[in-house]
Every structure is written in C-alpha cells, then in structure tokens.
C-alpha cells in the first residue's frame, strides 16, 4: 500500500512518488487487518517480510491458544523468499506466493513442452485468454521442493519490437499437492489476493489513510495506526452489530444510512425526544438493535 505525502521529509517510493509504504496483513474471511507496519517510502518491499509474517502468525496463535491456527497464506512477489517459504511449510500451512521470475525460473519456463500448455478457464468455465502449465522447483536456501504454476498470455506489444517475447508470464509457487488443489483451483485461490486492493481503497477513501498530517514520521505512524484501529472497530461492528447482509457495506455507505442523518432533539415535560428524518423503519430497527447489543456487551464486560 502506497500513501503519497508531499512532505519534505518523505522518501521516494519505487513507484516514483514521495510518501510511505506500509505493509499490511489481512484475514480475508473476516476482513480484519491483523497486522501492519508503517514504513518509509524507500524501504524495499522484500524487507522484513519474514519477520512480519512470523509476528502475525505468532500473534494469532497466542490469541487463539492454538498452534498451526493459520491454515493458508497468500503473498505477493515480495514474499518469494526461501526463509518465508520454509517458515510457512514448517507450520504445516499451505501457501501461494507470486514468483519473482529470476533466471532459473525463466529457464524452467522455457523448457516446458508446448503440448503441456492448457487453456485456463475461470470458475464458471469461461475461457480467460490464458494458458497454464506447471513444474517442480526449488530455490537456494529452501528446504523443500514446491510446485510453480505458470500462466501465459500473448504479449499485446509483441508485434511492436522484434526483440519482444511472444508471451507474458505469471508464476505462483505453492505447496498444495495435486490431490489437494488442481492447478486451476490454485490460480483461483491466489487471485483472491487482489481483494487487498479493496482493503486499501477502504482504508484510503473511508478512513482517510491516503493522507498524512505532517512531515514527522512517528506522528504519521500514530495517525496511520489510529486509522487501522478505526477500520478494525468498524469491521467488528459489522460482524457483531449489523445484519449479515451488511458485511460488505463500506463505511461510506453506513455513514450515509445511519450516521449522517438529520435529527432534532425536543424537550417535552420531563422527556427528551429525538426526531429523525430521512430514514426508513428498517434502518431504524437495525440501529435500535445495534444499540441494544452494545448495551448487552457493556453489561457483559
């Protein structure tokens, strides 16, 4: 996640902007941000991936009092490191990690026979315009071999220059066996990491984390941390206070439906009356039920 900040003290990111590059970890089943690290913009994406992942897994295990609680992990290419792969495998968790196409991977791709490439379809059986194949691979420092699943598609710029490759490639490293997940199932599961863009969008647009208040790194880190806390409290509210149909609602939508409602407080006799306009009975009942749940939680705690 990139947070642009035109501050004199901000560092240049690899995307060519001044700002910061926080690292985030999510549990997609609940949309919770389970860990974050606010980082300078010039920090390498591969830096501290292993330490960050280890901290998250150990935190979840300690919180749940269970070992091997994290069953599946998916990471982008910054996590394609031997110590990351070894750690997840030792935890007996399953992983899918975007492959950094180093020279050994490129050579392995070139050796794939043409007849082994198969047409890739989506979950609904529709052709995607891509093909897939796989091979077994290992890397320096890894303590086990793993599958690399490769997708390829025609290079749209291949006819512009003579030296351009005919295909573009995308690789996924995984320790799923063929019996556990087919090649297509691995691709579908790994593609779910793109949901992180929705998390980033919610954090930036819904909780104002596309902005930093000053040029002081530590102050900006506190600001970002408060934003993550607010986001997690919002997710918890959707899980415990609101109907299941509201799980995918953004904070902007819920602000519009519940918070940003015109109202008037009227004093009559010994009573205070709140009159609300511009809402429906259904929304009011949801608000009332959430309020009652909050009282119950307060009593329990």
Secondary structure, DSSP 4 states (H G I P E B T S, - for coil): --EE---TTPEEPTTS-EEE--EEEEETTTTEEEEEE--BTTS-TTTTHHHHHHHHHHHHHHHHT-TT---EEEE-GGG--HHHHHHHHHTT-EEEEEPP--HHHHHHHHTS-GGG-EEEE-TTS-EEEEEEEEEEE--TT-SS-EEEEEEEEE-TTTTT-TTS-SEEEEEEEE---TTT--HHHHHHHHHGGGGHHHHHHIIIIIH-TT--SSS-HHHHHHHHHHHHHHHHHHHHHHHHTS-GGGTT--HHHHIIIIIS--EEEEEETTEEEEEE-S--HHHHHHHHHHHHHHHHHHHH-
